[in-house]
Amino acid sequence: MSASVKKITVVTPSFNQGEFIEKTIDSVLSQGYQNLEYIVIDGGSRDQSVDIIRKYEKHLYYWVSEKDRGQSHAINKGLARGSGDLMTWLNSDDWYVADALAKVADAFATNASAGLVVGTGEMIDLEGRCTEVFVPPPSIDKSTLLNWFDGAWFLQPASFFRRSVWEQCGPLDENQHLVFDIAMYLAAADQGFNYHIIPHTLARALRHEKAKTSAYSWQVFMEGAMLMEAHGKTGEVRRVFQRLTKRLEDSTKTIQWYEQNHMNVVRHPLVRLVRPIAKLMARSDDQFWRDNLPTWVRQQQ
């Protein structure tokens, strides 16, 4: 192996992600990268996760399944064991596209001043459809990061950093449960590390109900706002609170309208006409119709 092929450490934290983790592991190992150090830190899963991890253990540098203090702690444990020149983590419901690691290694090799490399990431739904593409800003510095929640964000699985970044800016803050990655990015900017953007899609993230950023989206915004203020951005907590309050008010108005007009909708002649057909579709074997038809089609007249 050529000494110029930088070692990449990838850590996958996981807990009860048995339905997704095999795709994650396979996406890392199938990169075919010559100098890979892959570590899986499982939090003591009670589903099929450990059986899946054991299938691949001969290809892993290290793995463990034991109770931990959460995702940030698991990542810290893994990166503390890593010895790579380049490092990152990949959650157990995300995955890399082909040749991602090679492209990242090339980017670091040809940009000696780069402390972090960021590429494009895609959000994928459970049906495998791309729902959103996250192209990083043309340049990233502290001012860009402070506007993270105004659309200046990028996907964490599409980011990598040198060991020196980890040594100076790590470990992750275990008191942060939802925005610890942004906290590290801001710390790296404060320390003067340069971000380098590459025009390649590197990773895909799965959007599903159990994902933390989906299940606790309002907390992500609030924790993020407090983080931004801690780094000097004023008024962010109030602004985010106002945004979330308006969203809640809009949702409440929608529910109130439905409650007030529900019977009128159900009794509308057009609804009465199509309901028998829709009810037949709802009872069919087609999962699409069962999942997407509105609830009123199943209600009795």
SVG drawing of the C-alpha trace seen along z (x, -y; Angstrom):
<svg xmlns="http://www.w3.org/2000/svg" viewBox="-74 -40 79 53">
<polyline fill="none" stroke="black" stroke-width="0.4" points="0.0,0.0 1.3,-3.4 2.2,-5.7 0.4,-8.5 -2.9,-6.7 -4.2,-8.4 -5.9,-6.3 -9.5,-7.2 -11.3,-6.4 -15.1,-6.0 -17.1,-5.5 -20.7,-4.3 -22.7,-4.9 -25.9,-2.9 -28.7,-1.8 -31.6,0.4 -31.1,-0.4 -31.2,3.2 -33.5,2.4 -31.0,-0.1 -27.5,0.7 -26.5,3.4 -26.9,0.9 -24.7,-1.5 -22.0,1.0 -22.0,2.3 -21.7,-1.2 -18.5,-1.7 -16.9,1.6 -17.8,1.7 -15.9,-1.5 -12.8,0.6 -10.7,-2.0 -7.2,-0.7 -6.5,-2.2 -9.8,-2.1 -10.3,-1.9 -14.0,-1.2 -15.3,-1.2 -18.9,-0.4 -20.0,-1.5 -23.4,0.0 -25.2,-1.1 -26.4,2.3 -29.1,2.8 -31.9,5.3 -32.9,5.9 -31.0,7.7 -28.2,5.1 -25.5,7.2 -26.2,10.2 -25.7,8.0 -22.5,6.4 -21.1,9.9 -21.5,10.8 -19.0,8.1 -16.7,8.2 -13.7,9.6 -13.7,6.5 -14.0,4.1 -11.1,2.5 -13.1,2.6 -16.7,2.9 -18.5,3.1 -22.1,3.4 -22.5,1.9 -24.6,-0.7 -23.4,-4.3 -24.5,-7.8 -25.9,-8.5 -24.9,-9.3 -22.2,-11.9 -20.6,-9.6 -20.6,-6.7 -18.9,-8.8 -16.3,-10.0 -15.6,-6.4 -15.0,-5.4 -12.9,-8.3 -10.8,-8.0 -9.8,-4.5 -9.2,-5.7 -5.8,-6.4 -6.7,-7.8 -5.2,-10.8 -8.8,-11.7 -11.8,-11.1 -15.6,-11.2 -18.7,-9.4 -21.6,-7.9 -24.8,-7.3 -26.4,-3.9 -29.3,-5.1 -27.0,-6.9 -24.7,-5.6 -22.0,-6.5 -22.2,-6.6 -19.6,-4.7 -16.0,-6.1 -16.9,-8.7 -13.8,-7.9 -11.5,-8.0 -12.8,-11.4 -12.4,-12.8 -8.9,-11.5 -8.0,-13.1 -9.5,-16.4 -7.3,-16.4 -4.2,-15.4 -4.6,-18.2 -5.6,-20.8 -3.0,-20.8 -4.6,-23.8 -8.0,-22.1 -8.9,-21.1 -12.4,-19.8 -13.8,-18.6 -17.5,-18.9 -19.5,-17.5 -23.1,-17.2 -25.6,-15.1 -29.0,-13.8 -32.0,-13.1 -33.8,-9.9 -37.2,-8.6 -38.1,-5.1 -39.2,-4.4 -35.7,-5.3 -36.8,-8.6 -34.5,-11.6 -36.5,-14.3 -33.9,-17.0 -30.4,-17.8 -28.0,-19.6 -25.3,-21.4 -22.9,-23.1 -22.3,-26.9 -19.5,-27.9 -17.4,-28.8 -17.7,-28.0 -16.5,-30.0 -17.8,-31.1 -20.2,-33.6 -21.6,-30.9 -22.0,-28.5 -23.8,-31.1 -26.5,-31.2 -26.9,-27.4 -30.7,-27.5 -31.2,-30.1 -30.3,-27.5 -26.5,-27.5 -26.3,-23.9 -24.8,-20.8 -25.3,-17.1 -22.9,-15.8 -22.3,-12.4 -20.9,-14.4 -18.2,-16.0 -14.7,-14.8 -11.9,-16.3 -8.2,-15.9 -7.0,-14.3 -5.7,-17.7 -9.2,-19.1 -10.3,-16.4 -7.3,-16.8 -7.9,-20.6 -11.8,-20.7 -12.9,-17.4 -14.3,-15.5 -18.0,-16.2 -19.9,-18.0 -22.0,-15.2 -24.3,-17.8 -25.4,-18.5 -27.7,-15.8 -28.9,-17.2 -26.4,-19.8 -23.1,-18.5 -21.9,-18.3 -22.5,-22.0 -20.8,-22.8 -17.6,-21.0 -17.9,-22.8 -18.0,-26.2 -15.1,-25.2 -13.1,-24.3 -13.8,-27.7 -12.9,-29.4 -9.5,-27.6 -8.9,-28.8 -9.3,-25.5 -10.2,-25.9 -13.2,-24.3 -12.8,-22.9 -16.0,-22.2 -16.0,-19.5 -18.6,-19.2 -19.4,-15.5 -22.3,-13.7 -20.7,-11.8 -23.5,-10.5 -27.2,-9.9 -29.2,-10.3 -32.4,-8.4 -35.4,-10.4 -37.8,-8.4 -40.0,-8.9 -37.4,-7.5 -34.6,-9.8 -33.7,-12.3 -33.8,-15.2 -37.3,-14.3 -38.7,-13.2 -37.2,-16.3 -37.1,-18.9 -38.3,-21.7 -35.6,-20.9 -33.0,-20.9 -33.9,-24.5 -33.9,-25.6 -30.7,-23.9 -29.2,-25.3 -30.4,-28.8 -28.7,-28.6 -25.5,-27.4 -25.5,-30.2 -26.0,-32.8 -23.1,-31.2 -20.9,-31.9 -21.9,-35.5 -25.1,-35.6 -27.7,-37.8 -31.5,-37.4 -31.4,-33.9 -33.3,-32.2 -36.1,-34.8 -36.3,-34.6 -36.5,-30.8 -39.0,-30.8 -41.2,-33.2 -40.8,-30.9 -41.9,-27.8 -44.7,-29.7 -46.1,-30.7 -45.8,-27.2 -47.8,-25.9 -50.4,-28.6 -50.8,-27.7 -51.1,-24.0 -53.7,-24.9 -55.7,-26.9 -55.7,-24.0 -56.9,-21.6 -59.6,-24.1 -60.8,-24.5 -61.0,-20.8 -62.9,-20.3 -65.4,-23.1 -65.8,-21.9 -65.4,-18.2 -69.0,-17.2 -69.4,-19.6 -66.5,-18.0 -67.7,-14.5 -71.3,-15.3 -70.1,-17.2 -71.8,-15.6 -68.4,-15.0 -67.0,-13.4 -70.0,-11.1 -69.6,-10.2 -66.0,-9.2 -65.9,-7.6 -67.1,-4.1 -64.3,-3.9 -61.8,-5.3 -62.8,-2.8 -62.3,0.1 -58.8,-1.2 -58.1,-1.5 -58.9,2.2 -56.8,3.2 -53.3,4.8 -51.7,1.7 -49.7,0.2 -49.7,-3.2 -53.5,-3.6 -53.6,-2.3 -51.0,-4.8 -52.1,-7.9 -55.8,-8.0 -57.3,-10.5 -59.0,-9.2 -62.5,-10.3 -62.6,-7.5 -62.9,-4.9 -65.6,-6.7 -69.2,-5.5 -71.8,-7.8"/>
</svg>
